[in-house]
Amino acid sequence: MQTLPMLHAPDGTAYQISGPDTAPCVILIHGLGLASGLWDAHLGAFEGVRVLRYDLYGHGDSSPAPRTADLRLFADQIAGLMDHLHIHQAHIIGFSIGGMINRRFAMDYPERVASLAILNSPHNRGSEGQTAVENRARTVRNQGAFATFDAALQRWFTPDYLTTGTGPAHVRTWREQVDAESYAQTAWVLAHGVRELIAPDPPLYVPALVMTCENDSGSTPDMSRDIASEIAGAQLQIVPRLQHLGLMEDPHAFTAPLLRFLKDHTE
């Protein structure tokens, strides 16, 4: 597949775009500490659509956040990128914090959302789980982006893949690229931002696919069921066996249902 150039929007957002200008647009959002390369193994499946992927502020090749990070900052980042590229509406696929960002975007810019795919994204964690995630964010603030890295890999990949797969090395490279301050702020957004997404106000009225993996301990099947229950008509799919970064271990397990969902809402 042809390597696309990395372009930059006026606010410093790094992005790549491919596909026909007149086709429906699909926007891909990566997770905390990752980069737009997360979607490398998926891109070939997205035929007949215009695909836009980008790096969150302070990640990959994007500039640091222009103001203190919160979910609205990242929602505004998408809006600014769409304005720059003259894209009125898009199907927005978000992984992990990306599935928080696309929900916030749908609340703030509902007319610009054709559909949402919310992948391995957290929701109401309960008091104990919420405290644990906020404590990890504080550790990152105090000790740096790699303070929680090794433990995260254990949560994100199955044991066999962790020792034989290429994903962990990519994740390490992406983590090395992050701006330290932006990462610390974004880690806090991941921890704290779910509070504004529970029982969303305004409510979400948009076609939605909610997915996670059976053994994702941070974005559990119950969380995905709760997210789906709060979006009228949302579809729910649980991928067997895999953990948080299952979309790297088995890309087809995600692209196949995503393509079916997009086909239903682009024809």
C-alpha positions in Angstrom: 0.0 0.0 0.0 1.3 3.5 -0.9 2.7 5.4 2.0 0.8 8.6 2.5 2.5 11.9 3.5 2.0 13.3 7.0 0.4 16.7 6.6 -0.2 19.4 9.2 -3.3 21.5 10.0 -2.8 25.2 11.1 -3.1 24.1 14.8 -0.2 21.6 14.4 -2.4 18.5 14.1 -0.6 15.9 12.0 -2.9 13.9 9.7 -3.1 11.6 6.7 -6.1 11.4 4.3 -6.9 9.1 1.5 -9.8 8.0 -0.7 -12.1 9.8 -3.1 -12.9 13.4 -2.2 -16.6 12.9 -2.8 -16.9 9.6 -0.8 -18.2 9.5 2.8 -15.5 10.4 5.3 -14.4 8.1 8.1 -12.2 9.6 10.9 -10.0 7.3 13.0 -9.0 8.3 16.5 -6.2 6.5 18.4 -5.8 6.0 22.1 -3.7 7.5 24.9 0.1 7.2 24.3 -0.4 5.7 20.8 -0.5 7.4 17.4 -2.3 7.3 14.1 -0.1 4.3 13.1 -2.5 2.2 15.3 -4.7 1.9 12.2 -2.0 0.7 9.7 -3.3 -2.8 9.6 -6.9 -1.6 9.1 -6.5 0.9 6.3 -6.5 -1.5 3.4 -10.0 -2.7 4.3 -11.6 0.8 4.1 -12.4 0.9 0.4 -14.8 3.3 -1.2 -14.6 5.8 1.6 -12.4 8.8 2.4 -10.3 8.0 5.5 -8.8 10.6 7.8 -6.5 9.6 10.6 -4.6 12.0 12.8 -2.5 12.3 15.9 -4.0 13.7 19.1 -2.3 16.8 20.5 1.2 15.9 21.9 1.2 12.5 20.3 2.9 11.2 17.2 3.8 14.2 14.9 1.2 16.6 16.3 2.1 19.7 18.3 1.4 19.9 22.1 -2.0 20.8 23.3 -2.7 24.6 22.9 -4.6 24.8 26.2 -5.2 22.6 29.2 -6.5 19.3 28.0 -10.1 18.1 28.5 -12.5 16.2 26.3 -13.8 19.4 24.7 -10.2 20.3 23.6 -10.0 17.0 21.7 -13.5 17.4 20.3 -12.5 20.9 19.0 -9.4 19.4 17.5 -11.6 17.2 15.3 -13.8 20.1 14.4 -10.8 22.3 13.4 -9.4 19.5 11.3 -12.7 19.0 9.5 -13.0 22.7 8.9 -9.4 22.8 7.5 -10.3 20.0 5.1 -13.8 21.3 4.3 -15.5 18.1 5.6 -19.0 18.8 6.8 -19.9 15.4 8.3 -18.0 12.2 9.1 -18.3 8.7 10.5 -16.1 8.8 13.6 -14.3 5.7 14.9 -12.6 6.1 18.3 -10.5 3.7 20.3 -10.2 3.9 24.1 -10.0 7.7 24.9 -10.9 8.1 21.2 -14.2 6.6 22.0 -14.6 9.2 24.7 -13.6 12.0 22.4 -16.0 11.0 19.6 -18.9 10.8 22.2 -18.0 14.4 23.4 -17.8 15.5 19.8 -21.2 14.1 19.1 -22.6 16.0 22.1 -20.9 19.3 21.0 -21.2 19.0 17.2 -24.2 16.6 16.6 -24.8 17.9 13.1 -21.3 16.8 12.0 -21.6 13.2 13.0 -22.9 10.6 10.6 -22.3 7.7 13.0 -20.0 6.6 15.9 -18.0 3.5 16.5 -16.9 3.4 20.1 -14.1 0.8 20.6 -12.7 -0.5 23.9 -13.7 2.7 25.6 -14.3 3.2 29.3 -17.5 4.3 31.0 -18.7 4.2 34.6 -15.9 2.4 36.4 -17.4 2.4 39.9 -15.7 4.1 42.8 -12.9 1.6 43.2 -12.0 1.4 39.5 -12.2 5.1 39.1 -9.8 5.6 42.0 -7.4 3.1 40.5 -7.3 4.9 37.1 -7.0 8.3 38.7 -4.1 7.0 40.8 -2.4 5.8 37.6 -2.8 9.2 36.1 -1.1 10.8 39.1 1.7 8.3 38.8 2.3 9.4 35.2 2.2 13.0 36.3 4.8 12.4 39.0 7.0 9.8 37.3 6.7 10.2 33.6 5.0 8.5 30.6 6.7 5.1 31.1 5.9 4.8 34.8 2.9 2.6 34.2 4.0 1.1 30.8 5.0 -2.5 31.6 1.9 -3.1 33.7 -0.2 -1.6 30.9 1.2 -4.1 28.3 0.0 -6.9 30.6 -3.5 -5.5 30.5 -3.5 -4.7 26.8 -2.2 -7.9 25.1 -2.7 -11.6 25.7 0.3 -13.4 27.1 1.2 -15.3 23.9 1.0 -12.1 21.8 2.9 -10.2 24.3 5.9 -12.4 23.7 5.5 -13.1 20.0 3.6 -10.2 18.4 4.9 -7.0 17.0 2.3 -4.8 18.7 4.2 -4.1 22.0 7.3 -2.7 20.1 5.0 -0.3 18.2 3.3 0.8 21.4 6.7 1.5 23.0 7.8 3.6 20.0 4.6 5.6 20.1 5.0 6.1 23.8 8.5 7.4 23.3 7.1 10.0 20.9 4.6 11.7 23.2 5.1 15.1 24.7 5.4 14.6 28.4 3.1 17.4 29.5 0.5 16.6 26.9 0.6 12.9 27.9 0.2 13.7 31.6 -2.8 15.9 30.8 -4.4 13.4 28.5 -4.0 10.6 31.0 -6.0 12.7 33.4 -8.6 13.3 30.7 -8.9 9.5 30.2 -9.3 9.0 33.9 -11.6 11.8 34.8 -13.5 12.5 31.5 -15.8 9.6 31.8 -17.8 11.5 34.4 -19.2 13.8 31.8 -20.2 10.9 29.4 -22.3 8.9 31.9 -26.0 9.5 30.9 -24.8 12.0 28.3 -26.4 15.5 28.3 -27.4 16.3 25.7 -28.4 12.7 24.8 -26.9 11.1 21.8 -29.2 10.3 18.8 -26.8 8.9 16.3 -26.2 5.5 14.7 -23.6 3.8 16.9 -21.6 0.6 17.1 -20.1 -0.2 20.6 -17.3 -2.8 20.8 -14.9 -4.1 23.3 -13.0 -7.3 24.0 -14.1 -10.1 26.4 -11.0 -9.7 28.6 -10.5 -5.9 28.5 -10.2 -5.0 32.1 -10.3 -1.2 31.6 -13.1 -1.0 29.1 -15.1 -4.0 30.1 -18.0 -5.7 28.4 -20.3 -4.3 31.1 -19.1 -0.8 30.3 -19.8 -1.2 26.6 -23.3 -2.5 27.4 -23.8 0.6 29.5 -22.6 2.9 26.7 -24.8 1.1 24.2 -27.8 1.3 26.5 -27.5 5.1 26.6 -27.5 5.6 22.8 -30.9 4.7 21.2 -30.6 1.8 18.8 -26.8 1.3 19.3 -25.3 -2.0 18.3 -23.1 -4.0 20.7 -20.4 -6.5 19.9 -18.0 -8.2 22.3 -14.9 -9.7 20.7 -14.0 -13.1 22.4 -10.7 -13.7 24.3 -8.8 -10.6 23.5 -7.8 -7.7 25.8 -7.6 -3.9 25.4 -5.5 -3.7 22.2 -7.3 -6.6 20.6 -7.6 -4.5 17.4 -3.8 -4.9 17.0 -3.7 -8.6 17.7 -6.6 -9.4 15.4 -7.4 -6.5 13.1 -10.0 -8.4 11.1 -12.1 -9.0 14.3 -12.7 -5.2 14.3 -12.6 -4.3 10.6 -15.2 -6.8 9.6 -18.0 -5.5 11.9 -16.9 -1.9 11.3 -17.3 -2.4 7.6 -20.7 -4.0 8.0 -21.8 -1.1 10.2 -20.4 1.5 7.8 -22.0 -0.1 4.8 -25.4 0.1 6.6 -24.9 3.8 7.1 -23.2 5.0 3.9 -25.6 3.5 1.3 
